[in-house]
Amino acid sequence: MKKHTLEISGIQKRFGDKTILSDVYLKCETSEIIGLLGRNGSGKSTLLKIVAGLESVPDRCVRIDSVSLNIKNALMNNVSYLDQDQFIPNHLSVQKVIALSIDKENRINFCEDQFIKKLLNKKIRHLSTGELRYLEIKIVLSNSSLFALLDEPYNGLSPLMIETINEMIKGSLNKKGIIVTDHNYQNVVKIANRLVLIKDGKTHPIKEKTELVEKGYLTSMAF
Ligand SMILES: Nc1ncnc2c1ncn2[C@@H]1O[C@H](COP(=O)(O)OP(=O)(O)OP(=O)(O)O)[C@@H](O)[C@H]1O
């Protein structure tokens, strides 16, 4: 499979007089999982939203295969984004959402899943937090984008669903690169090929877990 590269650099992002991101470099290739860690408010979601085209920065800051993508639609086709908040409208039925999101030829396969099968006759508003999150993640991972950005995917998921989602993420790597952030850092550490910490607006590549303590993300009690 031809490898593709998503590269992010030179981002300066301020909200009012507060600088959120000032020295960011992130690279993700297809078949890679980058784990993005950082304290609350460090700018993880802001960075993912910038890459997804939902927060504005100069176009040259986000590149795929060295090409700056300045047409938002082109960017969206190559990058899919799982928001940390619900993105599927409550009034829809699960079947309608699947019909709208998944190509006809892939729908049967999509529904051949112990968790999805139980949801097929329900409305979105009647799903539990974990059921909804599972459906959303599966939809994001099933589309044809080259890169998927997952903001707090594990939120509300039981251990069994987390294991299934981790397998699903790994199974998508023949087509995709993944950037994942979650406060369930153990899962992020477990699944990621590389870790990056955001601190003081800057990205710090993490080689050893002890660096997470040195940089103030974890206490030594975590080991
Ligand atoms: N649209 C906005 N306007 C003003 N400030 C914002 C906006 N979006 C985010 N912020 C601020 O930017 C900072 C970074 O927010 P962000 O959501 O990116 O952090 P995060 O690392 O994802 O945090 P958490 O882990 O708690 O979700 C926070 O201080 C937040 O209050």
The ligand as a Tripos MOL2 file, in Angstrom:
@<TRIPOS>MOLECULE
LIG
   31    33     1     0     0
SMALL
NO_CHARGES

@<TRIPOS>ATOM
      1 N1        -13.5390   28.5990   20.9760 N.pl3     1 LIG1
      2 C1        -12.8060   28.8930   22.0620 C.ar      1 LIG1
      3 N2        -12.7670   30.1480   22.5540 N.ar      1 LIG1
      4 C2        -11.9980   30.4660   23.6130 C.ar      1 LIG1
      5 N3        -11.2260   29.5870   24.2770 N.ar      1 LIG1
      6 C3        -11.2310   28.3120   23.8290 C.ar      1 LIG1
      7 C4        -12.0170   27.9010   22.7080 C.ar      1 LIG1
      8 N4        -11.8120   26.5790   22.4970 N.ar      1 LIG1
      9 C5        -10.9420   26.1850   23.4570 C.ar      1 LIG1
     10 N5        -10.5940   27.2210   24.2410 N.ar      1 LIG1
     11 C6         -9.6220   27.1870   25.3470 C.3       1 LIG1
     12 O1         -8.4110   26.6780   24.8190 O.3       1 LIG1
     13 C7         -7.7710   25.8400   25.7670 C.3       1 LIG1
     14 C8         -7.5070   24.4730   25.1340 C.3       1 LIG1
     15 O2         -8.7700   23.8070   24.9730 O.3       1 LIG1
     16 P1         -8.8580   22.3340   24.3940 P.3       1 LIG1
     17 O3        -10.2930   21.9530   24.4070 O.co2     1 LIG1
     18 O4         -8.1210   22.2940   23.1180 O.co2     1 LIG1
     19 O5         -8.0390   21.5370   25.5050 O.3       1 LIG1
     20 P2         -7.9050   19.9570   25.7140 P.3       1 LIG1
     21 O6         -6.4530   19.6800   25.8620 O.co2     1 LIG1
     22 O7         -8.6300   19.2190   24.6580 O.co2     1 LIG1
     23 O8         -8.6250   19.8030   27.1280 O.3       1 LIG1
     24 P3         -9.4730   18.5730   27.7560 P.3       1 LIG1
     25 O9         -8.4990   17.4540   27.9060 O.co2     1 LIG1
     26 O10        -9.9300   19.1160   29.0650 O.co2     1 LIG1
     27 O11       -10.6100   18.2440   26.8050 O.co2     1 LIG1
     28 C9         -8.6670   25.8170   26.9960 C.3       1 LIG1
     29 O12        -8.1770   26.7490   27.9260 O.3       1 LIG1
     30 C10       -10.0210   26.2420   26.4560 C.3       1 LIG1
     31 O13       -10.7650   26.9050   27.4440 O.3       1 LIG1
@<TRIPOS>BOND
     1     1     2 1
     2     2     3 ar
     3     2     7 ar
     4     3     4 ar
     5     4     5 ar
     6     5     6 ar
     7     6     7 ar
     8     6    10 ar
     9     7     8 ar
    10     8     9 ar
    11     9    10 ar
    12    10    11 1
    13    11    12 1
    14    11    30 1
    15    12    13 1
    16    13    14 1
    17    13    28 1
    18    14    15 1
    19    15    16 1
    20    16    17 2
    21    16    18 1
    22    16    19 1
    23    19    20 1
    24    20    21 2
    25    20    22 1
    26    20    23 1
    27    23    24 1
    28    24    25 2
    29    24    26 1
    30    24    27 1
    31    28    29 1
    32    28    30 1
    33    30    31 1
@<TRIPOS>SUBSTRUCTURE
     1 LIG1         1 GROUP 0 **** ****
